[in-house]
Amino acid sequence: MIVDYIIHFRTKAGKFSPKVHKIKKLTLNKDERVKLSKKHHFKANMTTRKLYEGAHKIELQINGKVYEHSTFQLKEI
């Protein structure tokens, strides 16, 4: 199985631009469980993307299928 997370970054125009990030590729037996965690750092000065304040969306994707989603507020510190 391949576990990813997708962050839908808010653009200047208020639309969303998704970016897929890999968590782990693994094989599980039936009824086997595993706990995964991941930290994502939001840098203010990136060369590939400018971050904008406001609502952003994050989704959990397993084998290409989205299972969970949530929104979060990004604020400048």
Residue pairs with C-beta under 8 A, 6 or more apart in sequence:
1 25
1 26
1 27
1 28
1 62
1 63
2 22
2 24
2 25
2 62
2 63
2 64
3 22
3 23
3 24
3 25
3 26
3 36
3 60
3 61
3 62
4 20
4 21
4 22
4 23
4 60
4 61
4 62
5 20
5 21
5 23
5 38
5 40
5 58
5 59
5 60
5 61
6 18
6 19
6 20
6 21
6 58
6 59
6 61
6 66
7 18
7 19
7 21
7 40
7 56
7 57
7 58
8 16
8 17
8 18
8 19
8 56
8 57
8 58
8 59
9 16
9 17
9 18
9 19
9 49
9 51
9 52
9 56
10 16
10 52
10 53
10 54
10 55
10 56
10 74
11 17
11 52
12 50
12 52
14 54
16 56
16 57
19 49
20 61
21 38
21 40
23 36
23 38
24 36
26 34
28 34
42 51
42 74
43 51
44 51
44 76
51 74
52 74
53 73
53 74
53 75
53 76
54 73
54 74
55 71
55 72
55 73
55 74
56 71
56 72
56 73
56 74
57 69
57 70
57 71
57 72
58 69
58 70
58 71
58 72
59 66
59 67
59 68
59 69
60 66
60 67
60 68
60 69
61 67
